[in-house]
Amino acid sequence: MNIKEYKDLYVFIEYQDDRLKDASLELLGEAKRLKEDRPCLGYCVIAVILGAPSNEMLNELGYRGADKIINLHHESLKTYSTEIYTTLLNELIHQDKPDIFLFPATVLGRDLAPRLAARCDTGLTADATKLEFDPENQLSSLLYVTRPAFGGNLFGTIINETKRPQMTTIRPGVMDKLPLDETNKFVIEKREVHPENIMDFVKILKVLPKDHMAVDIAKAEIIISGGRGVGNRFDVLQECADMIGAEVGGSRAAVDEGRIDKEYQVGQTGKTVKPKVYIACGISGAVQHLAGMEKSDYIIAINKDPDAPIFGAANIGLVGDALEILPLLTQEIRSYRERS
């Protein structure tokens, strides 16, 4: 393998129901940041999208930071197939020789990326939270990928010196997507592909969409999270959340104790959230939890322990029992609304 033949930053794009996934748009923003951080490489940011997306979606990818959009075009590709997607992307990699290929660490990305890495005989760093080029060599395209290990108690930085492309999946919510810039110049290249010629031993009979009532806390504007300090009284948090239009989350300790479902976990091993307001109740503020919510616009912490680390990240800190303070807040809001 001649590593010098490989160039550019490729980003796998996910979409559903004619809407681009935020996790992919975040990676476009990160790819552009990397490109601008190392201009001597002359790399382009290339978005790769499969199926038959609308022209509006393709244009949005350009407005969000892509220099080029490659659409592997076929109507049947709107439904994900592990074998077909892996085969088509493997062919693209052998043809285009990308130096770096970024995937969102979504359900789809976590299924696709490792299979593709194995097919290409390259390495994969999964669930990354930080990307940067080699800090000691300003001419190098070697990617330093940082990810949590041992349940978030340690962080490891991984490099892939000998194989290409350098592949990684990145946690949704960790990176920032760029605002729309309709002055950005880009190229759209549609490549007709023939998935019907690929042998696939799995036949998709029906796609069942996720319950439309399900909540994605990563998109919530207000979150009230509970930790071990609130015990099994998450009903108190829910009552307050209902009053102010918030969603309820939890720390890993609360999830491990069965107080709240895993999909509502905030932290290094849960979801990364960036709400306008984050209220942490009975959460000590371990580094693993802070990593998942420290980018919140405004943080309110309620804890009995005045020395709890969470107060170091909070805009407002209340020393006390959240199970006593939250009901007072709920009642005050209720009274205010009744007066209004």
N, C-alpha and C positions, 0 to 999 in steps of 0.2 A: 504493500500500500504506500503510495506517494502522498503524504499528508498535504504537500504543497498544492496539489490539484484541487483540494477542497476549499470552498469559500462561501461566504454569505451566511446570514442568519435566517433560518426558516422557522415559521410558526404554524402549528396545526390549528385550524379554525373549526370550532364546533358551533352548530346552530340548531335551533328547533323552532318549528312553526314560524318560519320566516323571520326569526330574530336571532341575532348573533349572541353567543354566550359571553357574559362579562368576563369569565375566566380567560377566554381566548383574547379578548380585547386588552386585558391587563398584560398579557404576554407580548402583544404587539408594542405596547408602550415600553416594556422592559427591553425588548429587542432594539428599539430605536435608541434608548438610553445607552445600551452597550455599544451600538454603532457610533454614536456621537462621542463616547468615551475613548474610542480607539479609531480615530479617523484615518490613520495611516494605513489601515487594512483595506480601505476602499470597499467595505462590505455593503451590501444592500439588505434591507429587511423584506423578506418574501413570505407572504401569507399563502398557505395551501389549504384549499377548501374543496371538498368532494360533493358531488351531487349536482343539482340544478338550482343553485341559489338565485335570487332575484338580482337584477342589475343594481337595485338600491343597496342590497347587502354588499355586493362587490365594491361599489363605490365607497361605502362606509369604511371598508377595510383600508382603502387608500387614504381616506380622510383621517383615519385613526393612526396612521404612521407607516403603512406598508408602502414600499417603493414599487413592488410588483405583486400581483395577485395571480396565482396559478390555480385554475379551476379544473380539476379532473372531472370532466362533465359526463354525466349519465343520470337519467331520471331515477333509476333504481337505487342509486347510492344515497338517496335521502334517508333510507333505513340502514342503520349500521350493521355491518357484518364483519366479524373479526378477520376471517380468512381473506375476504375480498379487499378490505381496507389495507390489511397488512401487505398483500401481494402488490397492490397498486402503488402504495407508498414505497415499498422496497424497489420497485422498478424506477420510480422517480428519483430515489436516492442514488441508484447506480448510474442513472443518466445525468442528473444535475450535480451530484457530488456536493451537497451542503456541508459546511464545516460544523455548524451548530443547528440542532433541531430541538425546538421547545414544544412541550405538550402540557396542556392543563391537567392537573391531578384530579380530574373528575372521574366519575365511574367509567366513562368511555375511555378517557385518556389512560387510566390505570390498567385497563384491559389491553389497549392497543400498543402503547409504547414499549412494554417489555417484550412483547411478541415480535415487534418490528426490530428492536435492538438485537434480539437473538437471530433473526433472519439476516440482519446485516453484519452479524459477527462484531458488534461493537458493545461498549458499556452503556449503562443507564444509571443515572442517579435519580432516585425517586423522592418525591415529596420535598423538593427544595424550597428554601425560604430566602435565599440570597444568591445572586450571581454577580461575578466580577471577572474581568480579564486579569491575567497574570500581573500582579502589582510590581513585580521586580523586573519585568521586561516589557517595555513600552511598545515593542514591535511584535509581541507575541499574541496569538489568537487563542492561547490555552485558557480554557474557562475554569475558574475556581467556583465550585458549586457547594454551598453550605446547606446542610440539612440536619434536623434534630435526630438524636439517637437515644436509645434506652429510655423511651417514654418521655423524651424532652429534657432529660437530666443532663445530657451532653449534646454538643454540636460538633459535627464533623465536616471538614472541607475536603471534597473529593475532586481529583483531576483525572483526565483520561489522556495520557500523553501519546499513546501509540495507535489508537483506533479512531476512525471517523465514520459517521458524524459523531460529535459530542452531543449526547442526548440526555435530556432531563425532563422530569415532570415537575411542575411548580404549583404549589398550593394556591387555590383560588382565594382572593381577598388579600394576598400578601403584597402584590405589586399594584401600581396605580395605572389605570387606563388613561390615555391621552384624551383631551377634549377634541371635538370635531374641528378639523382645519380644512376647509374646502379649497384652500389655495395650494394644498399639497399636491405635487405632481406624482403620478403613478401610472403603471402599465397593467392592463388586464390581459392575461393569456388563457384562453380556453383550450384545453386539450381533450379531445374526444377519446374516451376509453371504452373498453369492451368487457365489462364484468361478467357477461354471460359465458365467456370463454374460460373463466376461472372455476376450477372444481371446488365446490363448497359442500362439505358434508353436513352442514347445519342449515335447515330450512326454517325461516321465520314465518310462522303461521299467523301471528297476530301481535300487534304492539299495544300494550295496555298503558295508557298515560298515567302518571302519578296522580293521586287524588288531588283535585284542584284546590281542596281545602288545606292541603299540607303547607306548612310554613317553612320558608327558608330564612333562618335568623340572620344569615349573612347580608340580607337585603333590608333588614328592619332598621328604622330610624331611631327607635328607642328600645333599649333592652334592659330588663331587670334580671340580673343573674344571681343565683343563690349558690352558696357553698356548704361546707359541712356545718357551718354555724347556724343554718336555718333548719337543720334536721329534716324531718319529713313534712314541714309546714310550707310546702311550695304553693299551697292554696292561698296563703297570705300574699305571696308575690303575684299570683295570677289575678287576685282581686284588684290589686293596685294597677297591674298591667292593663286590665280591661278598662279601668277608669281613665287611663291616659293614652290608650291606643298603643301600648307597648307589647313586645313579645318577651316571653320568659326563657332564659337560658340557664346554664349551670356550669359549675366547675367539674373537673375530672373526678374530684372526691365525691361530689353529689351523684354523678353518673355511676361510679363504681359501687356506691351504696344503694343504687336502684331508685333514687329519688326522682330522676328525670331521665328521659330517653337519650341515647347517644347522639342522635341527630341534632340535639339542642346544646351539645357541649361546646363551650368556648375555650380556646387555648391551643397550645402547641400540637396536641394530639386530637384536637377537635376542629372547630371552625374558626377562621380568622374573621373578625367583624370590625366594621368601622361606622357605627351608628352616630347620630348627632348627640345622643345622650346615652351613657352607659352607667347603670346603677348596680354596683357590686355589693351584695348583701351577705355578710358572714363569710366572705372570701378573704383569705389571708394575703393573697397577692404573690404567690410563688412565680418565679420567672416564666414557667411554662404557661401559666394563665395570662400573665401580662403580655406575652408574645402574641396572644390571640386577640387582644382588645386595646392595646396601648395607643393605637392610631385613632381611637374614638375622639370625636370633637370635644366632648365634655364628659368628664368622669366624676361620678359621685360615689363615695365609698362609705359604707356603714359597717362598723366592726366594733366589737367589745374591747379588742386589744388596741390600745393607743399606739403601740409599736408595730402594728401590722404593716408589712411592706407595701400593701395596696395604697396606703395613704401617701406614699412617695410619688405615685403616679396620678393621684386624684386632684381635681380642681377644687372639690369640696369634700372634706372628710368629717363624718359624724361618728363620735365615739359613743356607742350604745348598742342596744339589742335591736336588730332589724325587725324582729317580730313584734316589737313594741312601737318602733318608729314608723314603719310602713302603714299600719292601720290608721295612725294619726294623719299621715299624708293622704290616704284614701278618703278618710272622713272629711278632711279639709277641702279636698277637691270636690267631693260630693256636695258639701254645704255651699261652696262657691257657685257651683252650677245651679243649685236650687235657688240661690239668691238672684242669679242672672236670669 
